[in-house]
Structure formats: C-alpha cells, structure tokens
C-alpha cells in the first residue's frame, strides 16, 4: 500500500440499523456489527487493515465482540452551528463558514471501551463505509 497522509471516508448512513435525530444536526445511530472475516484476502480489502495488522484485525472482527451493536454519534456541523446561531449564539461566523466550505460532519463513537470504561471505543463497522480516498500532501 502506498503511503498516505489523510483519508476521506464516505459513510453510507442507509447501512446503519437505526439513526435518530436527537436535536438539530445531531444523530444517534446504531450499527449491528460486521460480518466475520474468514481469511487474509478479505482483510486486504478492508479500508484500514494493512497486512502486518491482519491478526489483530481478525481478532477484533471475529472475537467476542463480533456482531455486537455499536452506537455512533453523527453531527452535521453546518446544521448544528446554524441552529446555534439561530438560537442567539455569537462568535460562530468563522466556524460556520469553515463548516459550510468543508460540508463537515463528525463521527464519534459513544460506546465505552471494555478494558477502559473511561474511554470510548473507535469501532466503526466498515460495512457502512462506501468509499475511502487516501490523500498524500506535498
């Protein structure tokens, strides 16, 4: 795999099991977990599973947590900042310009990590990833 500096990941929200708007631009979604991976050739097709991590990836995908429901918070930054401005928020003009320029969304895990309940897991089923574009700067 060629080196890269950043990645643009497109998420297909229709692949989530549920997605509920909690407030303007803030969605709580659930994902029922990925299909177990059987061999390294399937792992090579996953967006972020370089060959040297194949065993770790297989353990995470096929381990005791496989198929578990994962909770994710999606934030449409443009809608959220616009709602804040409409509610009287001040000093958000530059943030709103930036969010509009980038069509910015945030994806945040909201399940506690088993080994460290004070941290949140970064698990996101790659079945909801519809494309990955790797970018190289400079």
PASEBA-1860 file (N, C-alpha, C; in nm, 3 decimals):
! residues 138
1> XXXXXXXX> 0.084/-0.116/0.000/0.000/0.000/0.000/0.089/0.123/0.000 ~ 0.057/0.220/-0.085/0.133/0.344/-0.091/0.110/0.427/0.034 ~ 0.211/0.507/0.074/0.192/0.592/0.192/0.087/0.701/0.166 ~ 0.020/0.742/0.271/-0.082/0.847/0.260/-0.081/0.929/0.388 ~ -0.129/1.054/0.378/-0.128/1.146/0.491/-0.265/1.162/0.557 ~ -0.370/1.148/0.481/-0.506/1.165/0.532/-0.598/1.080/0.446 ~ -0.718/1.062/0.495/-0.817/0.984/0.419/-0.952/1.053/0.426 ~ -1.020/1.049/0.315/-1.157/1.097/0.307/-1.245/0.973/0.302
9> XXXXXXXX> -1.328/0.956/0.404/-1.410/0.836/0.416/-1.555/0.876/0.394 ~ -1.620/0.809/0.302/-1.762/0.833/0.276/-1.842/0.724/0.346 ~ -1.934/0.768/0.432/-2.016/0.676/0.509/-2.156/0.673/0.447 ~ -2.207/0.554/0.423/-2.343/0.538/0.372/-2.434/0.516/0.492 ~ -2.501/0.622/0.536/-2.584/0.614/0.656/-2.704/0.522/0.640 ~ -2.740/0.488/0.516/-2.852/0.394/0.497/-2.814/0.254/0.543 ~ -2.685/0.230/0.563/-2.640/0.098/0.608/-2.646/0.083/0.761 ~ -2.674/0.193/0.833/-2.690/0.183/0.978/-2.823/0.116/1.009
17> XXXXXXXX> -2.828/0.041/1.118/-2.952/-0.025/1.159/-3.057/0.078/1.199 ~ -3.016/0.179/1.275/-3.107/0.287/1.314/-3.031/0.418/1.313 ~ -3.104/0.528/1.296/-3.046/0.662/1.302/-3.157/0.757/1.345 ~ -3.143/0.818/1.462/-3.246/0.905/1.517/-3.187/1.043/1.541 ~ -3.255/1.147/1.492/-3.210/1.284/1.515/-3.248/1.323/1.658 ~ -3.147/1.348/1.741/-3.169/1.381/1.881/-3.198/1.530/1.899 ~ -3.132/1.612/1.820/-3.158/1.755/1.810/-3.104/1.797/1.676 ~ -3.122/1.923/1.639/-3.087/1.966/1.504/-2.943/1.927/1.468
25> XXXXXXXX> -2.930/1.842/1.367/-2.799/1.803/1.316/-2.723/1.702/1.399 ~ -2.782/1.649/1.505/-2.714/1.551/1.592/-2.794/1.421/1.588 ~ -2.730/1.315/1.541/-2.796/1.186/1.521/-2.728/1.077/1.603 ~ -2.809/0.995/1.669/-2.756/0.876/1.734/-2.791/0.758/1.645 ~ -2.688/0.685/1.604/-2.707/0.573/1.511/-2.656/0.445/1.575 ~ -2.708/0.333/1.528/-2.658/0.203/1.571/-2.618/0.124/1.448 ~ -2.520/0.042/1.470/-2.468/-0.045/1.365/-2.456/-0.183/1.427 ~ -2.505/-0.283/1.359/-2.512/-0.416/1.418/-2.386/-0.499/1.405
33> XXXXXXXX> -2.279/-0.442/1.358/-2.153/-0.516/1.353/-2.127/-0.581/1.219 ~ -2.001/-0.599/1.191/-1.961/-0.650/1.061/-1.970/-0.802/1.052 ~ -1.971/-0.849/0.932/-1.971/-0.993/0.906/-1.831/-1.045/0.935 ~ -1.818/-1.157/1.005/-1.685/-1.209/1.035/-1.600/-1.230/0.909 ~ -1.471/-1.201/0.923/-1.376/-1.217/0.814/-1.313/-1.355/0.826 ~ -1.305/-1.424/0.716/-1.257/-1.562/0.717/-1.108/-1.577/0.687 ~ -1.052/-1.488/0.603/-0.913/-1.507/0.565/-0.846/-1.373/0.533 ~ -0.715/-1.377/0.513/-0.637/-1.255/0.488/-0.676/-1.185/0.358
41> XXXXXXXX> -0.725/-1.258/0.257/-0.762/-1.192/0.132/-0.879/-1.098/0.155 ~ -0.972/-1.136/0.244/-1.082/-1.046/0.277/-1.031/-0.928/0.359 ~ -0.936/-0.953/0.449/-0.880/-0.844/0.530/-0.812/-0.740/0.443 ~ -0.747/-0.784/0.337/-0.676/-0.692/0.249/-0.772/-0.595/0.181 ~ -0.899/-0.633/0.169/-0.998/-0.547/0.106/-1.055/-0.443/0.204 ~ -1.030/-0.460/0.334/-1.081/-0.366/0.432/-1.003/-0.236/0.422 ~ -1.067/-0.120/0.445/-1.001/0.010/0.424/-0.872/0.032/0.503 ~ -0.866/-0.011/0.629/-0.751/0.021/0.712/-0.692/-0.102/0.779
49> XXXXXXXX> -0.673/-0.208/0.704/-0.615/-0.329/0.763/-0.490/-0.368/0.687 ~ -0.377/-0.298/0.711/-0.254/-0.338/0.643/-0.215/-0.479/0.683 ~ -0.145/-0.549/0.595/-0.114/-0.691/0.620/-0.049/-0.719/0.755 ~ 0.037/-0.629/0.804/0.103/-0.657/0.931/0.006/-0.654/1.048 ~ -0.113/-0.602/1.029/-0.214/-0.598/1.135/-0.323/-0.704/1.114 ~ -0.301/-0.794/1.020/-0.406/-0.890/0.985/-0.455/-0.970/1.105 ~ -0.363/-1.016/1.189/-0.403/-1.098/1.303/-0.485/-1.017/1.404 ~ -0.443/-0.893/1.429/-0.518/-0.807/1.521/-0.656/-0.777/1.463
57> XXXXXXXX> -0.661/-0.746/1.335/-0.789/-0.717/1.271/-0.881/-0.838/1.279 ~ -0.827/-0.956/1.252/-0.909/-1.078/1.258/-0.963/-1.098/1.399 ~ -0.880/-1.074/1.501/-0.923/-1.089/1.639/-1.038/-0.992/1.671 ~ -1.025/-0.866/1.627/-1.129/-0.767/1.655/-1.260/-0.799/1.583 ~ -1.248/-0.846/1.459/-1.367/-0.872/1.379/-1.435/-1.001/1.419 ~ -1.358/-1.105/1.447/-1.414/-1.236/1.475/-1.421/-1.268/1.624 ~ -1.368/-1.180/1.707/-1.361/-1.205/1.851/-1.496/-1.199/1.919 ~ -1.493/-1.196/2.052/-1.617/-1.198/2.130/-1.710/-1.080/2.099
65> XXXXXXXX> -1.657/-0.970/2.048/-1.739/-0.853/2.020/-1.798/-0.853/1.879 ~ -1.768/-0.953/1.799/-1.818/-0.957/1.661/-1.969/-0.956/1.659 ~ -2.027/-0.876/1.571/-2.170/-0.869/1.556/-2.241/-0.787/1.664 ~ -2.167/-0.732/1.756/-2.223/-0.652/1.864/-2.276/-0.519/1.810 ~ -2.383/-0.468/1.867/-2.436/-0.339/1.826/-2.342/-0.229/1.873 ~ -2.308/-0.140/1.781/-2.220/-0.027/1.809/-2.302/0.100/1.797 ~ -2.282/0.193/1.892/-2.354/0.320/1.892/-2.261/0.431/1.845 ~ -2.312/0.515/1.757/-2.231/0.618/1.693/-2.308/0.750/1.697
73> XXXXXXXX> -2.237/0.858/1.721/-2.297/0.991/1.717/-2.249/1.058/1.589 ~ -2.343/1.099/1.504/-2.312/1.172/1.381/-2.356/1.317/1.402 ~ -2.268/1.410/1.370/-2.300/1.552/1.384/-2.283/1.622/1.251 ~ -2.394/1.677/1.200/-2.392/1.762/1.082/-2.353/1.900/1.133 ~ -2.226/1.935/1.119/-2.173/2.057/1.181/-2.242/2.181/1.127 ~ -2.271/2.185/0.997/-2.338/2.302/0.939/-2.474/2.323/1.007 ~ -2.557/2.219/1.012/-2.689/2.231/1.073/-2.681/2.266/1.221 ~ -2.586/2.205/1.291/-2.572/2.230/1.435/-2.529/2.374/1.463
81> XXXXXXXX> -2.432/2.424/1.387/-2.385/2.563/1.407/-2.493/2.661/1.363 ~ -2.562/2.633/1.251/-2.671/2.720/1.208/-2.779/2.729/1.317 ~ -2.812/2.616/1.380/-2.912/2.615/1.487/-2.863/2.696/1.607 ~ -2.733/2.688/1.636/-2.676/2.766/1.747/-2.683/2.915/1.718 ~ -2.654/2.954/1.594/-2.661/3.095/1.553/-2.806/3.143/1.561 ~ -2.900/3.061/1.514/-3.042/3.098/1.518/-3.092/3.114/1.661 ~ -3.031/3.040/1.754/-3.071/3.048/1.894/-3.000/3.162/1.968 ~ -2.922/3.243/1.893/-2.857/3.358/1.955/-2.709/3.340/1.982
89> XXXXXXXX> -2.652/3.228/1.938/-2.508/3.205/1.958/-2.426/3.310/1.886 ~ -2.321/3.355/1.950/-2.237/3.460/1.892/-2.095/3.408/1.868 ~ -2.025/3.473/1.778/-1.887/3.438/1.751/-1.868/3.309/1.673 ~ -1.970/3.268/1.601/-1.964/3.141/1.528/-1.952/3.160/1.377 ~ -1.935/3.283/1.333/-1.935/3.312/1.189/-1.825/3.235/1.115 ~ -1.703/3.239/1.167/-1.592/3.169/1.100/-1.613/3.018/1.105 ~ -1.661/2.967/1.217/-1.689/2.824/1.228/-1.793/2.781/1.126 ~ -1.895/2.865/1.108/-1.999/2.834/1.011/-1.945/2.837/0.868
97> XXXXXXXX> -1.863/2.938/0.837/-1.801/2.943/0.703/-1.716/2.819/0.677 ~ -1.635/2.782/0.775/-1.549/2.664/0.759/-1.632/2.537/0.741 ~ -1.735/2.522/0.823/-1.819/2.401/0.815/-1.890/2.393/0.680 ~ -1.939/2.507/0.633/-2.005/2.508/0.501/-1.905/2.475/0.390 ~ -1.788/2.533/0.397/-1.684/2.507/0.296/-1.649/2.359/0.289 ~ -1.636/2.296/0.406/-1.594/2.156/0.413/-1.710/2.057/0.408 ~ -1.835/2.107/0.414/-1.952/2.019/0.428/-1.925/1.921/0.543 ~ -1.886/1.976/0.656/-1.828/1.900/0.766/-1.930/1.819/0.846
105> XXXXXXXX> -1.892/1.695/0.871/-1.964/1.605/0.961/-1.863/1.546/1.057 ~ -1.904/1.515/1.177/-1.821/1.446/1.275/-1.882/1.310/1.304 ~ -1.797/1.211/1.320/-1.841/1.076/1.354/-1.771/1.040/1.485 ~ -1.851/1.018/1.590/-1.795/0.991/1.722/-1.851/0.861/1.779 ~ -1.764/0.773/1.826/-1.813/0.652/1.893/-1.867/0.689/2.030 ~ -1.972/0.621/2.075/-2.026/0.653/2.207/-2.044/0.529/2.294 ~ -1.971/0.422/2.263/-1.971/0.302/2.347/-1.842/0.300/2.429 ~ -1.851/0.266/2.558/-1.728/0.257/2.636/-1.640/0.142/2.590
113> XXXXXXXX> -1.511/0.161/2.596/-1.413/0.060/2.562/-1.412/-0.042/2.676 ~ -1.420/-0.171/2.647/-1.433/-0.273/2.751/-1.322/-0.266/2.856 ~ -1.198/-0.255/2.811/-1.085/-0.258/2.903/-1.069/-0.128/2.981 ~ -1.120/-0.017/2.928/-1.107/0.115/2.992/-1.239/0.188/2.980 ~ -1.330/0.167/3.075/-1.464/0.225/3.063/-1.467/0.378/3.064 ~ -1.353/0.441/3.097/-1.348/0.588/3.093/-1.313/0.639/2.954 ~ -1.289/0.549/2.858/-1.260/0.585/2.719/-1.369/0.527/2.629 ~ -1.380/0.586/2.511/-1.478/0.535/2.415/-1.407/0.459/2.305
121> XXXXXXXX> -1.471/0.352/2.259/-1.414/0.271/2.153/-1.421/0.347/2.020 ~ -1.331/0.317/1.931/-1.334/0.380/1.799/-1.384/0.282/1.693 ~ -1.452/0.177/1.736/-1.502/0.077/1.642/-1.610/0.138/1.554 ~ -1.598/0.114/1.428/-1.699/0.153/1.330/-1.698/0.045/1.224 ~ -1.809/-0.019/1.207/-1.818/-0.127/1.109/-1.790/-0.073/0.970 ~ -1.689/-0.128/0.905/-1.654/-0.077/0.773/-1.756/-0.117/0.666 ~ -1.858/-0.193/0.703/-1.964/-0.221/0.607/-2.041/-0.094/0.573 ~ -2.035/0.007/0.661/-2.105/0.133/0.632/-2.017/0.229/0.553
129> XXXXXXXX> -1.891/0.192/0.529/-1.800/0.275/0.450/-1.823/0.244/0.303 ~ -1.866/0.347/0.227/-1.891/0.321/0.086/-1.770/0.353/-0.001 ~ -1.679/0.439/0.048/-1.556/0.464/-0.026/-1.450/0.526/0.065 ~ -1.326/0.502/0.031/-1.212/0.560/0.101/-1.116/0.618/-0.003 ~ -1.084/0.745/0.011/-0.988/0.809/-0.076/-0.868/0.848/0.009 ~ -0.753/0.793/-0.022/-0.631/0.826/0.053/-0.564/0.945/-0.014 ~ -0.522/1.042/0.069/-0.462/1.165/0.018/-0.318/1.176/0.061 ~ -0.236/1.227/-0.026/-0.094/1.249/0.002/-0.068/1.398/-0.016
137> XX> -0.008/1.463/0.083/0.023/1.605/0.076/0.170/1.625/0.043 ~ 0.197/1.726/-0.036/0.336/1.763/-0.064/0.406/1.687/-0.168
END
